[in-house]
């Protein structure tokens, strides 16, 4: 009798448990039941999805093998755009990063982007220069570490913590500054040209020129005024100076180099075009004056006739 009682009690417990589950299921909303069924289906199909992924990977691997050319290179690599002929230049371009303490953090970030642009342009140039970063440290180094950790793997660039005057002999240095009275006409492959790594919105006018004079090194400005008239001052961003020199090495023309790099916001106009426009305006003015005199003469004759 005791056993029968235990069985009956166990049966009642199972029945109560079943009823409790049914009650919980019935208590769920329609949306909750759908979500529960979806989760159960997801769990049940886990192994099936894993098997399908393996099959797709195997299929893609076989397709790549089938696309290989006779030399064993896959089809994707053989379709890559061929790199144009590159003739490295012996010219050295140095960015002087010793102005870190004169810039706000936002301006340091701008300089960082300009240096990134210089590196990218030099890597794709037909005549890449020997690119140096000197006096690297402080805020600029911190910005590069935070925003572009891959910079430590940059190729074809010389990165130094020393000042540029400790990297290159002084007699080989030429500081490029718009305040210099000397105008650069040609690039000397034996020289190392320095670009001031400073973004200051004209807060420190003439500082690169003064630094060059203090060190007793050569200085010069790009021949911008001989070819271009601009609405703004002749102070260019670091990457613009860098790109102009790359363009001159490729094109052999300062004018072509300037107008292939200068942004439209600078309002750059070729001097020969400006002269032609002025002549055209003068001719137009002369024609109008002649027409006015002719009309006045006609009016005078009419008055005399009358």
Beta strands, then each sheet from edge to edge (+ up, - down):
strand 1: 92-96
strand 2: 130-134
strand 3: 158-159
strand 4: 173-176
strand 5: 192-196
strand 6: 218-220
strand 7: 228-229
strand 8: 269-270
sheet 1: 3+ 2+ 1+ 5+ 4+ 6+
sheet 2: 7+ 8-
end
